[in-house]
Amino acid sequence: MNGPMGEDGRSGQGAQDGQHRRAASRTAVLVCQGRAAADGRAAVGRFADPVAVRLLRDEERAVVEQVRAGTPPQGWRERTGYEGVRACAEIAVPRTVAIDEALRSQASGQLVVLGAGLDTRAWRLADLAHTDVWEVDHPASQQDKRARLAAAGAEPVARSVRFTAVDFAVDDLAAALAAAGHDPAAPTTWLWEGVVPYLTRAQVRATLAALAGRTAPGSALVLNYQAPSAKAAAGRLLTRLLGSSVTAGEPWRSRWTPQRMAALLAEHGFRVTADDDLLTLARPLDTPVRGRTSLRNGRVAVALAGP
């Protein structure tokens, strides 16, 4: 891990080289499309993301409108894109509701979003009005997001947003946060959504070690991860082999049972207080459920710093 953070929000040479090696995340776009497709149509009163659609480009909005209208396109490739957004919307609703409610209950003056992608919380959650937000992501994805925000004219509702570019595979997360003004002596809410499956176990451990070293008493970690599933693994492998998904080049690299995740978090000073699968979280929301396997294996955990 290497490279200090610059004033423009990018890290040093290591992350700049990484930017050339990797394009902006397509998974981030798909998740944003899913939230946009569900906005105002699912779990009304508990789920809302009116900012998501504003971050999408015209061709990305087109499939969102098809999903919202329930009009699948002709052609297998177009239909695959449609089904991907529809399925992502189904996953996004319980995941977003659970995380938003956890953030409200664990409110602190500092929120660090690890692997922020096209997350919109700093632009839509009024509860963050007195919170400084650090958005940590790969330089290529962060550059793409900032361009989308500028095009949309979106203004944050959070007290501040500090873009902190980090390639989790090579850069020093702790050094990047220190350079970006994060205060390790003050309580922090850490949000780690939609990232863990794409990291190796060693990278997950290294990231936890970095944030644990900057975690004060009273801090919390809100974590989304994937549990092992032979059926889900086979489906993703087939998708990669067929190249039938825009995210086929972004494979999952680690899955965790709740027991192993709790043990790992305990090693780094976090005590799990809640850990639920998305299917359980979806039931009280009264939303349509088709992809039971995907919902059953996705999980949201909340852990507090300390014994």
PyMOL commands that set and color helices and strands:
alter all, ss='L'
color gray80, all
select helices_A, chain A and resi 13-21+26-38+52-55+58-69+76-105+121-124+126-128+139-152+173-179+196-198+201-212+230-242+258-267+278-285+292-297
alter helices_A, ss='H'
color red, helices_A
select strands_A, chain A and resi 110-114+132-137+160-165+189-192+220-226+270-277+298-305
alter strands_A, ss='S'
color yellow, strands_A
deselect
rebuild
show_as cartoon
